[in-house]
């Protein structure tokens, strides 16, 4: 397992920060001064020391390829809050490529190509049009700050605006993006074009804009370390494992390739010791199977949320999550970990760990988490070959009444699992329908809201009422005992030829259906509200049936600087960051940071 640095990066509950180490560079390398300009290929001299640039305090550090590329994105705040500086190290003396993609592929990606040759650093702004050489951008927006190379490595420092207003560029937000990279052993020829890089390429999930730096831990800060090593079963592409821990991610063997997410849930029961102490120290069970103890169902109030791309989460200075039943929190936590093995690699084990920073010096505000969105059930169905299918989840006033203070709550962080509580999904590459489920290629549409003051409810989700589903899809009837509060992904349809839901849906003639009309029925028709203290304890409501809220249609704002540009009329492929509100906490032992180490 990778060892943390002497001075680990903190993340307050959140905080989960990836700790990685850049490839070592030889001494005595040359540097460059910044030369502004918007030519198709920018150049700067690579003879002077890069010292001032390399002294920047970076907010992230990510190894994209253990054999090749290491990346340090840096936010120039508060002086340049709309720009990001990237320092890229590559184990090559040829060209390197780096960029952003919504899918991990070339099409629609925003790419930088850079190299150092004969005492000069070069940079090109390109964009992907498919599996071929990316095209030079008509309006270059990367600014080359410097570059150098030694006997083994090339270092490039560049910056660009978060939003360039350029339709050939990728607008950066606080959502997950895929870094893509490639490199070659040779510099481009004199004409500046590039050749195919061969196998020296890849992609990695990342969160570019979340701030992870935090002041040095004070003497009252303590550390709780959690780790796990799980052998993956052969022949299974998706595997969930649950285990109990008592009371930042550390990546180990195979974790970068196979660790999808891990969630920590509070186990909220009157007597946690009686129900959960017996499981402390046990290796765990496969989640959501008959082998998983029923007591685990009482652990569904989200506390720690980590997924691929996240390097850490940080709490405001006056906010913490209470720990321990005596202090308004939970003594026992359930960790649910999703392992992904899409290529069915055999005989492997995955190792990871997490550092959680806490204190007994109580903060002003007690925080809690709330899950909202579409219930995790079969009705979340996305037809194939659709460019924009909308899935919605409601949270009615019958659920929030009495559980949320009249003056509201203050949301300070949002963790998206899917996209939004109203999700726009693209299935153009899918030949069959996509359904809700636990797999990496299944769908979910929910968000976890971190807020203060702490509230008792754990989840407020909804799914289309069975009448809505019958009308939308032409289903005659559902089983009378179908429980939408449970994780049901493929119910049997006895009166529909004796087949299950997913087989029925995939047997529809898509070209004969008015899918836009069906989507509106599912989105705006009657829903069943799922309101819970946790999975085993639902909140009684006057009405469980809810309608789509009467609110104005959301229209994505256009930044004033982009008005009148070609990109102003385009919808961003990676969404809009949610505005943060103020933040609260306060009982006895409180979460401060979660630290991820890979």
C-alpha positions, 0 to 999 in steps of 0.5 A: 500500500502506498505510504502517505507523505510526512505532511499529508493533504487534509480534506475536511469531510470532507476531505478526501485528497489523493496523495501521489508523487511526481516522477523524479527530475534530474538536477540542472534543467533549463527553464523558460519565461512566459511569452504571450500570444495566440499563434497556432503553435506557441513557443517560449525559450527553454533556457532559464530556470522554471523556479518561480513556476515550479514553486506554485502551491498546487491544489491537486496532484495526480499520477495519470500513468505510473510509467509516464505522466504526472499532473499538478493542476493549480488554481490561481486564486484569489488573484485569478479565480477564473484560470487554472495552471497545469504543471505536467511532467512526462517521462519522455523527450518527445511530445506530450498530450493532455486534455479533457473529455466527457467520455474518455475518448477523443471525440469532442475532447479539448487537447493540449500538445506540447514539447521541448526542442532545441532550447524552445518549448512549444504548445498547440491547442487542438480538439478531438474529432474522432480516432484520428489526429486532433485538429488545431483549434481555430482560437488557441486558448492555452497559454504556454508559461514555460517548459524544460527537459532533462535526460529523461523527462519533459516538464510543461507549465500552461494555463487557461481560463475555466470557461474560454467561450470557445465551442472547441474547448471544454468548460471546466466545472466542479463536476467529474471530468476525464483527463486524457493523455498521450505521449511519444518518444519523438518530437513532432517534425518541423511542420508541427504535426504529430504522429500516432502515439501507439499504446502510450495513452490513457484516461483518468477520472478527476475533479479539477476545481475542488479546493483541497488545500487546508491549513496545517492540522492543529494539535487537537486533530486526530487520525482514524485510518481504515483499509481493506483488501478484497479478492475479486471473484472471477467472472464478475464485472461488478462487485459490492462489498460491505463491512462495519467499522467502529467508532482520505483514500489510500490506494493500494494494489489494483485500486486505480483500475478497479475501485469505483467508489466507497461510501460510509454510512451512519448506522442509526439505531437506538442501541448500535452496540447490541446490533453492530458490535459483533460485525466489527473486525469481520471482513464483511459480506457481499452487499445486497445479497441474502448473505448480508446481515439484515442489521446492515439495512439500518446503515443508510445515512450517508456520511463519507462519499468517495468516487473515482476522480475525487481527491478529497473533500473539505469542510468549512472551518466552523463545520463538522459531522458528529461521531458517536451515539453519545454526541448525536452521531453514529458509533458504527459506520458501514462501508459499501465499496464498489469494485469494477472489473469490466475486463474480467481480469482473473485472480486479482485483489484490490487494496485501498485505505482512507484517513479520516481526520477528527477532533474532540474540539467541537465546532460551531455547526453540526452537519448532516447529509441528505440523499435526493434524486430518483429512487434506486429502482427499475423505473429509472429506464433510459431507451437506447440511441437517445441524445438527451433523456431526462430522469427526474426525482422529487422531494415533496413537502410531505417528506420535508415538513417537520424534518427541515427547519422552517428557515431552511438549511445551508448546503455547503457541498454536493456529491453527484452520483449520476448528474443531478436530481434531474439528469440528462442522459446520453445513450447514443452508444447503447444498442439496448435500454439502460436500467438502474442497478449497481453496475458501472454501466447501469444508471443512477440519478441522485445527489448527496447534499451536505448541509447544516443544521443536521436533520434526522432524515437520510433520503428523499427520493421518488420514482414514477408511480406504477400507474405512470409506468403502465401508461408510459410503457403500455404495461398491463399490470405489476405484481400487487406486492411490488415494494418501491421502497426496496432495491428492485431492478427487474420485477416479474410481469406476470400478465405481460407474457410471463416475462420480466420488466427489462426483457419487456422494455428491450422488446419494444419497437423503439422506432414506433414509440413517441419517446419524447412524449413517454419521457414527459410522462415519466418526468412530470407524471405522478411519482411515489415519494420515498422518505426515510430515516434510513433504509430500514426506517421510513418516514410516515407521510400524509401522502406518498404520491407527489407531482412534479414541482411547480417551478420555472424551467431551469435555463443555464446562464451564459457568462457575460463575457461569452455573450455573442460568441458561438459557444454561448448558444451551446449547452455544456457537456459537463453541466453547471456547478451548484452554488454553495451556501454557508455552512454549520455543525456541533456536538462532541466528536466531529469529522474534519477531513477525509484523506485519500491516498492512492 
